């Protein structure tokens, strides 16, 4: 069965999934955000097969979320460093963590986000920088943007 590529679709969610939607990808990013950089660290922490890890790391480098840097020439060894684009994805991961803890962790919180200065647990919320309202407020809706093609316009126009 041929894999469908979302990378050329106009939908930003589809394009994002093309970069981070493969199995293991977000777990590799999670570990990278937590300071892991080396192949063997990812492999051991995740219990992932080396061939799959190699493919996922390559895809994350190609997507610009990780940067591959040589740290040893003999034998050749690389580390994987989170890029600025990668760090921009961290809030998405934190929101996913919060959502999944709320809805799919009946045993309770296994990991919490804390403020290092206060030691208090954070409650991640996505807010509109202009109004300060949470984007979950019903006042917000999606509409076609200036680059929208006809299909996208039809999908969003006239919806309330």
C-alpha positions in Angstrom: 0.0 0.0 0.0 1.4 3.3 -1.1 2.0 5.9 1.7 0.1 9.1 1.2 2.3 12.3 1.6 0.7 15.1 3.5 3.6 17.5 2.8 2.1 19.1 -0.2 -1.4 19.5 1.2 -2.4 23.1 2.0 -3.6 22.1 5.5 -1.0 23.1 8.1 -2.1 20.2 10.3 -1.4 17.8 7.4 2.0 19.4 6.8 2.9 19.2 10.4 1.9 15.5 10.6 4.1 14.9 7.6 7.0 16.0 9.8 6.1 14.6 13.3 3.2 12.1 12.7 5.2 8.9 12.3 5.3 6.5 15.1 8.2 7.2 17.5 8.9 10.7 16.2 7.4 12.6 19.0 8.9 10.3 21.6 12.4 11.0 20.1 11.6 14.7 20.3 10.4 14.3 23.9 13.7 12.7 24.8 15.7 15.3 22.8 13.8 18.1 24.8 14.9 16.3 27.9 18.6 16.4 27.0 19.3 13.2 25.1 21.5 13.7 22.0 23.1 10.4 21.1 21.8 7.5 19.1 22.6 5.0 21.8 20.8 7.1 24.4 17.6 7.3 22.3 17.8 3.6 21.4 18.2 2.6 25.1 15.6 4.9 26.5 13.0 4.1 23.9 13.7 0.5 23.2 13.4 1.2 19.5 14.9 -0.8 16.7 18.1 0.8 15.3 16.8 0.8 11.7 13.6 2.6 12.8 15.6 5.1 14.9 17.9 5.8 12.0 15.0 6.5 9.7 13.2 8.8 12.3 16.4 10.7 13.1 17.0 11.3 9.4 13.5 12.5 8.9 13.7 14.9 11.9 17.0 16.3 10.5 15.4 16.7 7.1 12.4 18.5 8.6 14.8 20.9 10.4 13.7 19.8 13.9 17.0 18.3 14.8 20.6 19.1 13.7 23.1 16.3 13.2 26.5 17.0 14.5 29.7 14.9 14.5 31.2 14.4 17.9 33.6 11.6 17.1 35.5 10.7 14.0 36.8 7.2 15.0 34.4 5.6 14.9 32.1 8.1 13.3 29.5 9.2 15.8 26.9 11.9 15.6 24.7 13.7 18.1 21.3 15.2 17.4 20.6 18.7 18.7 17.2 20.4 18.9 17.0 23.3 16.5 15.1 26.5 16.9 12.3 25.0 14.8 12.4 22.0 17.1 12.1 24.1 20.2 9.1 25.9 18.7 7.4 22.5 18.7 7.9 22.0 22.4 4.8 23.9 23.5 2.8 21.6 21.2 4.2 18.6 22.9 3.5 20.1 26.4 -0.1 20.7 25.4 -0.4 17.1 24.1 1.0 15.9 27.4 -1.5 17.9 29.4 -4.4 16.8 27.2 -3.4 13.1 27.4 -2.9 13.3 31.1 -6.4 14.7 31.6 -8.1 12.3 29.2 -6.1 9.1 29.1 -4.2 8.7 32.4 -6.7 7.3 34.9 -3.8 6.4 37.2 -2.9 10.2 37.5 0.0 12.3 36.5 3.2 10.5 35.7 5.0 13.6 34.6 4.3 17.2 35.5 5.6 20.5 34.2 7.0 22.8 36.9 8.2 26.3 37.1 11.9 26.1 38.0 11.8 29.5 39.8 8.8 28.8 42.0 8.7 25.0 42.0 5.0 25.1 41.4 3.2 22.9 38.9 2.4 24.7 35.6 -1.1 24.5 34.0 -0.3 24.9 30.2 -2.9 26.8 28.3 -2.7 28.2 24.8 -3.9 31.8 24.7 -4.3 34.4 22.0 -1.4 36.9 22.4 -3.7 39.8 21.3 -6.7 39.3 23.5 -5.3 37.1 26.2 -8.3 34.7 25.8 -7.7 30.9 25.7 -8.0 29.7 22.1 -10.5 27.2 23.3 -13.0 30.1 23.8 -15.8 29.8 21.3 -15.1 33.3 20.1 -12.3 31.8 17.9 -12.9 30.0 14.6 -10.9 29.0 11.6 -11.3 30.9 8.3 -9.5 30.7 5.0 -6.2 32.7 5.0 -4.8 34.8 2.3 -2.9 31.8 0.7 -5.9 29.5 0.8 -6.7 27.6 -2.4 -10.3 27.0 -3.5 -10.6 23.7 -1.7 -9.5 25.2 1.6 -11.9 28.2 1.1 -14.8 25.8 0.5 -13.9 23.9 3.7 -13.9 26.9 5.9 -16.2 29.6 4.4 -19.7 29.8 5.7 -19.0 27.8 8.9 -19.7 29.3 12.2 
